């Protein structure tokens, strides 16, 4: 009986997985200007480390939506060209990338980064207040794999600030912990993953009972207590006579 129950559970799980859309995730791009900033900064973070960390959180965020089968292609950056995104991938390249059954491609790019530390010495208390602010600017692009059509391109800047107060004798170069970097990277990746889900699977009301409505979103999709949403019905389709 236990074997039959396990077999039934596995069949259900694989069936649900098979019904999900397949999306390929390209390595996160960090542009040359950001890479140069990181190389010159007195920080322990490199462009490659930022890319890898964002990639891990980005993939986790997409998986958490429970709507996709994720294909990670480390060679996608080298094979995918500007011409491909303009006119679509050829069958040969789709086969080379193992994207024949993949419906979407997503590319995450870091196009700006700022890491500022400010210090204020307080002579009365003989302490130093150190405040650090990190800002990360991202661009998320979603393509249709078969045609190369750009479905959506969104950008956002995410920042976070932390501060600490230390005795001057303890340290003259006190800095806020690098956990702030990890926080910004995770929040940025979560935002990007939510954008992917929202573009391909828009939020919808799927049930209503008295004054309670149910939407097709749950944990891991950017939904939080106290958010205020505007709900609307889809109106009549309008056609632009010129286009």
C-alpha positions in Angstrom: 0.0 0.0 0.0 2.8 2.4 0.9 4.5 1.7 -2.5 1.2 2.4 -4.3 0.7 5.6 -2.4 4.3 6.7 -3.2 3.8 5.9 -6.9 0.6 7.8 -6.9 2.2 10.8 -5.3 5.1 10.8 -7.7 2.7 10.5 -10.7 0.8 13.5 -9.5 4.0 15.5 -8.9 5.5 14.7 -12.3 2.1 15.5 -13.9 2.0 18.9 -12.3 5.6 19.5 -13.3 4.9 18.6 -16.9 2.1 21.2 -17.1 4.4 24.0 -16.1 5.9 26.4 -18.7 9.6 25.9 -19.4 11.9 28.9 -19.0 15.6 29.2 -19.7 17.6 31.5 -17.4 20.8 33.0 -18.8 23.7 33.9 -16.6 23.3 37.3 -14.9 25.1 40.0 -16.8 27.1 42.7 -14.9 28.0 45.6 -17.3 31.5 46.8 -17.6 30.9 50.1 -15.7 29.6 48.1 -12.6 32.5 45.7 -12.9 35.0 48.6 -12.9 33.3 50.1 -9.8 33.6 46.8 -8.0 37.2 46.4 -9.0 38.2 49.8 -7.7 36.1 49.6 -4.5 37.6 48.7 -1.1 35.0 45.9 -0.8 35.3 42.1 -1.0 32.6 41.8 -3.7 33.6 41.2 -7.4 31.5 41.3 -10.5 31.6 37.5 -10.8 30.5 37.0 -7.2 27.6 39.5 -7.7 26.6 37.6 -10.8 26.7 34.2 -9.2 24.8 35.4 -6.1 22.1 37.1 -8.1 21.8 34.0 -10.3 21.3 31.7 -7.3 18.6 33.9 -5.8 17.0 34.6 -9.1 16.6 30.9 -9.9 15.3 30.2 -6.4 12.8 33.0 -6.8 11.5 31.7 -10.1 11.2 28.2 -8.7 9.3 29.6 -5.6 6.5 30.8 -7.9 5.8 27.1 -8.7 4.9 28.0 -12.2 8.0 27.1 -14.2 10.4 24.3 -15.1 13.7 26.1 -15.0 16.5 25.4 -17.5 19.8 27.0 -16.6 22.2 27.4 -19.6 25.7 28.5 -18.7 26.6 28.9 -22.4 23.5 30.9 -23.2 25.3 34.2 -22.9 27.9 33.2 -25.5 25.5 31.7 -28.0 22.6 34.2 -27.8 23.4 37.2 -30.0 21.6 40.5 -30.7 20.4 39.2 -34.0 18.9 36.2 -32.3 16.8 38.4 -30.0 15.7 40.5 -32.9 14.5 37.6 -35.2 14.4 34.6 -33.0 16.6 31.6 -32.5 17.3 29.2 -35.4 16.3 25.6 -35.0 20.0 24.7 -34.9 20.7 27.1 -32.0 17.5 25.9 -30.2 18.8 22.3 -30.4 22.3 23.4 -29.4 20.9 25.1 -26.3 18.4 22.3 -25.7 15.6 24.9 -26.0 13.4 23.0 -28.4 10.7 22.7 -25.7 11.5 25.9 -23.9 8.9 28.7 -24.3 10.6 31.6 -22.6 14.1 33.1 -22.1 14.9 35.5 -19.3 18.0 37.7 -19.0 18.9 39.7 -15.8 21.4 42.6 -16.2 23.0 44.8 -13.5 23.4 48.2 -15.1 24.4 50.3 -12.0 25.7 49.9 -8.5 26.5 52.3 -5.7 28.0 51.6 -2.3 28.4 54.6 -0.1 29.7 54.8 3.5 29.3 57.9 5.6 30.8 58.5 9.0 30.0 61.1 11.7 32.2 61.5 14.7 30.4 62.5 17.9 33.0 64.0 20.2 30.7 64.3 23.2 30.0 60.5 23.3 33.4 59.7 21.8 31.7 57.5 19.2 31.4 57.3 15.4 28.2 56.7 13.5 28.7 54.7 10.3 25.9 54.6 7.7 26.2 52.5 4.6 23.8 52.6 1.7 23.9 50.1 -1.2 21.9 50.6 -4.4 21.5 48.1 -7.2 19.9 48.9 -10.6 18.6 45.9 -12.6 17.0 45.3 -16.0 14.9 42.2 -16.5 14.1 41.1 -20.1 11.8 38.3 -21.0 11.8 36.8 -24.5 9.7 34.3 -26.4 12.1 31.5 -27.2 10.8 30.5 -30.6 10.5 34.0 -32.1 13.0 35.9 -30.1 10.3 38.5 -29.5 10.9 40.7 -26.5 7.8 40.4 -24.3 8.8 42.7 -21.5 11.7 44.8 -20.3 11.5 46.3 -16.8 14.0 48.1 -14.7 14.2 49.0 -11.0 16.6 50.4 -8.5 16.6 48.8 -5.1 18.5 50.3 -2.1 19.0 49.5 1.5 20.7 51.4 4.4 22.1 50.2 7.7 24.0 52.0 10.4 26.0 51.2 13.5 27.6 53.3 16.3 31.0 52.3 17.7 33.5 53.8 20.2 36.3 55.7 18.5 38.9 53.6 20.5 37.4 50.4 19.2 37.8 51.1 15.5 38.5 54.1 13.4 37.4 52.3 10.2 34.2 50.7 11.4 32.0 49.5 8.5 28.6 48.1 8.5 28.6 44.4 7.9 28.5 43.0 4.3 25.2 41.4 5.1 23.7 44.5 3.7 25.0 43.5 0.3 23.3 40.1 0.6 20.1 41.8 1.6 20.1 44.0 -1.5 21.0 41.1 -3.8 18.2 38.9 -2.5 15.6 41.7 -2.7 16.7 42.5 -6.2 16.5 38.9 -7.4 13.1 38.4 -5.7 11.8 41.4 -7.5 13.1 40.2 -10.9 11.6 36.7 -10.3 8.2 38.3 -9.5 8.4 40.4 -12.7 8.9 37.2 -14.7 5.9 35.5 -13.1 3.7 38.6 -13.4 4.4 39.1 -17.1 3.8 35.5 -18.1 1.1 34.7 -15.6 -0.7 38.0 -14.7 -2.4 38.2 -11.2 -6.0 37.1 -11.5 -9.0 36.8 -9.2 -10.0 33.1 -9.4 -12.8 33.0 -6.8 -15.1 35.3 -4.8 -17.1 34.4 -1.7 -19.0 37.3 0.0 -16.4 39.9 0.7 -13.4 37.5 0.3 -11.6 37.1 -3.0 -8.9 34.5 -3.9 -6.1 35.3 -6.3 -3.6 33.1 -8.1 -0.7 34.1 -5.9 0.8 32.6 -2.7 4.1 32.5 -0.8 7.2 33.4 -2.7 5.4 35.7 -5.1 5.9 39.1 -3.6 2.5 39.2 -1.8 2.6 40.8 1.6 0.2 41.8 4.4 -1.1 45.4 4.1 -0.6 45.6 0.3 -3.4 47.5 -1.4 -4.4 46.2 -4.8 -6.6 47.7 -7.5 -8.9 45.2 -9.1 -10.5 45.6 -12.6 -12.3 43.7 -15.2 -11.0 43.2 -18.7 -12.8 45.7 -21.0 -13.6 45.7 -24.7 -10.5 45.2 -26.9 -9.6 48.4 -28.8 -7.7 48.3 -32.1 -5.4 51.2 -33.1 -6.4 51.9 -36.7 -2.8 52.9 -37.6 -1.0 49.8 -36.2 
